[in-house]
Amino acid sequence: MFITKRQLSKLIKEALSYKPDGASASSTSDIDSKKASAKINIKDTDKVVLAGDSQMGRNNGFGSVLQSIFPNAKITMISGGHAGSVSGDSQFNTNLKDAKLVVLTLGGHPGNKSGNVKGLINKIKKGAPDAQIVWIGAPPAAEPASSNSMVSKDEGSPIYWKKKKEKRGKRNKLIAQIVNTIKNATFIDPYDYMKNYKSSPDGVHVPLGEAGWLKSLF
């Protein structure tokens, strides 16, 4: 799903609209000017949860950008992780308490199957029922500097980078089909924003400086 900065900003602002203790329930659209003035700046609070696989690491493009945008966020990063492993992580589940926004970077691992994706969403809905969910899928695989255990430059290899790129793209679509049917959840497909992305040192992780498009959304 191609999403504009304005659309994503609207989703996040909805996540931030909160009622003081004791206030009666009302929809976001019914918040009056007084309540609106009490909105918090999500970027300066600990009500944001960042979670994902190694793409969420500070030394990778996605993680670096997200952690700079949300410096006080609660972070769960599982190298080689997928929806199932994040869902089962005790620290992640603790972090969900009082969360207003949950940003995920998941999609590269084959373990991101429909059952795990649905399970993670259900876990978030249970732990933070009012939170907005922004799910960022896997970035495209790219030609690596040299073949490695994740991707190969050899066209005959089962992990040839172009084959890996195709598989990751299909997995993103599968996840998007699930996420975009959920209320207060949005899927962002990096393939929509990284059409000119051509190289990565290891073919899988987005280098620092290659995720500026993500910063422009938030």
N, C-alpha and C positions, 0 to 999 in steps of 0.2 A: 504494500500500500504506500503510494507516494503521499507524504504528508508535508504540508507547508509549515513554516515557522508559526504563522498565525493560528493554524489549526492546533498545533501542539501546545502553543502558549495558552490557548483557551482551555484545553484539557487540564493543564497544570494549574491554571488559576482556579478552575473548578475544584481541584484537589485541595487547594489552599483555603477555600472559603470554609470557615469553621464558625461554630456558635459558642459563645462563652458558656461556662458551666451553668446549667440551670435554664438555658434558653430553650424555648419550645422548638420542636422539629419543624423544618420548612425546607423547600427545595432551594437549590442554589439560585434559581431565577427569582425567588421571593426575598432574597436577602436585601434589607433596606440599606440606605446609605450609611447609617450608623454602624451596622454590622460590617458593611463592606470596608469601612475605615479601619476595622480591627483585623483585617487580613494580614497574614504574616508573609514575609519574604522567604519562600521555600529554600532559596539558595543559601540562606544564612542559618538554617535550622538543622536539627538532627532528626527531623521528621521525614527524611528521605532515606530510602534503603537502596543501595546499589549491590547487585549480586550477579554473578555470572561465572563463566569459565576464565581461562587465562587472558582472554581479550580484555577483561576488566582490570588487569594488572596495571599498576602505575607506569610501568615501562613500555606499555603498548599504547597504540594510538587511541583506541576507544576509552580505556581506563584512564589514561592521562587527561583526556578532555573532560570526561564525566566527573572525575575527582576534582578537577580545577573549577568546574561549574558549581559543584556541591561539596565544598570543602569540609563540611561537618556531617556528611552522610555516614550512615552505618554501612560498612562494607563487608561483603562475603565474596571471596574469590577462591574458586576451586579449580586448580589446574587440571585440565582434562575433564572438567565437569560437564554435566548435562542437567536437564530439568529434574530428573530423578534424584541426582546427588545433591542438588541445591535444596530441593524440597525436604530431603532427609537430614539436612545439616542443622544441628541444634542451635548454633549461633545465629543462623539466618532466621530461624523461627523466633528466637528471642528478639532479634532486631525488628521484627514485624510489628511489635507492640507500638501502638499509636502512630504508625506510619501513615503519611498522607500521599506519598508518591513512592512507587517501587519501580526502579529501572533495571531491566535485565539485559545482559548480553549473552545470549545462548543460541546455538543453532549448528555449530560446527561439528559437534560430536554425534555419531550415529545413534547414540542413546536417546536423542531428543525425538522419541517416538510419540505418537498421539496420546497414548495412555499417560506417559510421564508429563507431557505438556499440560494435559487436563488436570493431572494430579497437583502440579505446581500451582496452577491458577486457583484451584480449590483451596490449597493450603494458604495462599495469600488472602483469598476472600474470607477465610475463617479467621486468620490472624489479624488482618487489617481490612475489615469489611468496607470501609469508606475510602480506601486508597485508590488512586489512579494507577494503572499499570501501563508502563511503556516497555515493550519488549523489542529489543534491537536484535535482529537475526545475525547470522554469520556473514562476515565479509567475504567477497569472492576470493577463492584461492588464486594465487598469482605465480608467475614463474619464479622459482627460488634462485638464489645465487648459486646453489649447488644442491644436488639431490640429497635427501635426508630421510628420516624414518616417517615423516608425515607426507611429503610430496616428492615427486621425482621429475627430472627433466626428460626422462626416457619415455618416448611415446608408447612403447610396448609395456610399460609398467602399469599394474592395476592402480597405482597411486600417482599416475601421470597428472600433472597439475591441472590440465584442462579437464580431465575426467573428474577430478576432485572439485573443480569449480562448478561443473554441471550438477554434481550430486548435492553440493551445499546449496545451490540455488533452488533445487527441487525441495530440499528439506525446509528451506525458508518458506516456500509456498504452502507446504503442509502445515507448518506452525501458524502462518498467517490465517489460514482458513479456520483455525480453531480460535485464535486470539481475537480476531475481528468480529466474532459473534458474541463476545463477552461484553457486558456492560462495563463501562469505565476502563476498557482495555484497548490499547492500540499497538499494532505491529509496525515496526519500521524496517523495511528491507534495504540493507546497505547496497544491494545490487542496483537499486534505483538511483543511488547517489554516487556510485563509484565506477561509472562506465569507462572512465579513462585510467583506472587504476591498473598498473601494469607489472609492478614488481614488489617483492617483499624479500627480505633476507632469507627467511625460511619458507616462504610461499604461503604461509597460513596467517601469521600475526601481522596486524596493521602497524607499520612503523610510526614512530612519533612524527607528527607533522602531516600525517595523511588522513586525519579525521576532522579537519576544519569544518567540513560540511555538517558534521554532527553538532559542533558548537554553534553553528549558525541557526540550528533548529531551536535550541534552548535559549 
